[in-house]
Amino acid sequence: MISIELFAIGLVLKGPEIPWWLLALVIATGQIGGKLLHYYAARGSIRLPPFLRRKSANERTGRWREYLEKFRANCHRRPVWTGAVLLISAASSLPPFAAVAVIAGWAKVPLVTFLVTGFVGRFVRFGALAIAPGIVIGWL
């Protein structure tokens, strides 16, 4: 596994003629495509292999489950809040966007909300990363 952030910065430094927006567009598209698999798996649309599934229904209790149920209810009651959490996570990775993609699928966040906010956040993140080396070099 490699860090896509380091790859993007290395690519910009190696090939500065690549437009920043094109690099951000390609990476954001790939990232959302990958996270979409997480989203659908958590939603139950993709059947996971047996070793990734829960063994029994008894494991579905506890504080963590209660927290997730509250989160699911909040997602349905407050769609703007849901979009903001997704957008912030996609742009900053706080909380990690991979985890948020799974939770969004489990909470049955509308697909359009997930795709739009995730793509915009990822585009902003990787656009900023693609522009950063040029800004730093310009200062020097």
Contacts in CASP RR format, 6 or more apart in sequence:
PFRMAT RR
TARGET T0000
AUTHOR 0000-0000-0000
METHOD contacts of the structure
MODEL  1
MISIELFAIGLVLKGPEIPWWLLALVIATGQIGGKLLHYYAARGSIRLPP
FLRRKSANERTGRWREYLEKFRANCHRRPVWTGAVLLISAASSLPPFAAV
AVIAGWAKVPLVTFLVTGFVGRFVRFGALAIAPGIVIGWL
4 27 0 8 1.000
4 31 0 8 1.000
4 126 0 8 1.000
5 126 0 8 1.000
5 129 0 8 1.000
8 23 0 8 1.000
8 27 0 8 1.000
8 126 0 8 1.000
8 129 0 8 1.000
8 130 0 8 1.000
9 129 0 8 1.000
9 132 0 8 1.000
9 133 0 8 1.000
10 133 0 8 1.000
11 18 0 8 1.000
11 23 0 8 1.000
12 18 0 8 1.000
12 20 0 8 1.000
12 23 0 8 1.000
12 129 0 8 1.000
12 130 0 8 1.000
12 133 0 8 1.000
12 134 0 8 1.000
13 133 0 8 1.000
16 133 0 8 1.000
16 134 0 8 1.000
18 130 0 8 1.000
20 127 0 8 1.000
20 130 0 8 1.000
20 131 0 8 1.000
21 127 0 8 1.000
21 130 0 8 1.000
23 126 0 8 1.000
23 127 0 8 1.000
23 130 0 8 1.000
24 123 0 8 1.000
24 124 0 8 1.000
24 126 0 8 1.000
24 127 0 8 1.000
24 129 0 8 1.000
24 130 0 8 1.000
25 123 0 8 1.000
27 122 0 8 1.000
27 126 0 8 1.000
28 119 0 8 1.000
28 121 0 8 1.000
28 122 0 8 1.000
28 123 0 8 1.000
28 125 0 8 1.000
28 126 0 8 1.000
29 119 0 8 1.000
31 97 0 8 1.000
31 122 0 8 1.000
31 126 0 8 1.000
32 115 0 8 1.000
32 118 0 8 1.000
32 119 0 8 1.000
32 122 0 8 1.000
35 97 0 8 1.000
35 98 0 8 1.000
35 101 0 8 1.000
35 118 0 8 1.000
36 101 0 8 1.000
36 114 0 8 1.000
36 115 0 8 1.000
37 46 0 8 1.000
38 98 0 8 1.000
38 101 0 8 1.000
38 102 0 8 1.000
38 105 0 8 1.000
39 101 0 8 1.000
39 102 0 8 1.000
39 104 0 8 1.000
39 105 0 8 1.000
39 111 0 8 1.000
39 114 0 8 1.000
40 46 0 8 1.000
40 105 0 8 1.000
41 48 0 8 1.000
41 102 0 8 1.000
42 101 0 8 1.000
42 102 0 8 1.000
42 103 0 8 1.000
42 104 0 8 1.000
42 105 0 8 1.000
42 106 0 8 1.000
43 105 0 8 1.000
43 106 0 8 1.000
43 108 0 8 1.000
54 60 0 8 1.000
68 103 0 8 1.000
68 106 0 8 1.000
68 107 0 8 1.000
71 103 0 8 1.000
71 107 0 8 1.000
72 106 0 8 1.000
72 107 0 8 1.000
72 108 0 8 1.000
74 81 0 8 1.000
74 82 0 8 1.000
75 81 0 8 1.000
75 82 0 8 1.000
75 104 0 8 1.000
75 107 0 8 1.000
75 108 0 8 1.000
75 109 0 8 1.000
76 107 0 8 1.000
76 108 0 8 1.000
79 110 0 8 1.000
79 113 0 8 1.000
82 104 0 8 1.000
82 107 0 8 1.000
82 109 0 8 1.000
82 113 0 8 1.000
83 109 0 8 1.000
83 113 0 8 1.000
83 117 0 8 1.000
85 100 0 8 1.000
86 100 0 8 1.000
86 104 0 8 1.000
86 109 0 8 1.000
86 113 0 8 1.000
86 114 0 8 1.000
86 117 0 8 1.000
86 118 0 8 1.000
87 117 0 8 1.000
87 118 0 8 1.000
87 120 0 8 1.000
87 121 0 8 1.000
88 94 0 8 1.000
89 95 0 8 1.000
89 96 0 8 1.000
89 97 0 8 1.000
89 100 0 8 1.000
90 97 0 8 1.000
90 100 0 8 1.000
90 117 0 8 1.000
90 118 0 8 1.000
90 119 0 8 1.000
90 120 0 8 1.000
90 121 0 8 1.000
90 122 0 8 1.000
90 124 0 8 1.000
90 125 0 8 1.000
91 120 0 8 1.000
91 121 0 8 1.000
91 122 0 8 1.000
91 124 0 8 1.000
91 125 0 8 1.000
92 125 0 8 1.000
93 125 0 8 1.000
97 118 0 8 1.000
97 122 0 8 1.000
101 114 0 8 1.000
104 114 0 8 1.000
105 114 0 8 1.000
END
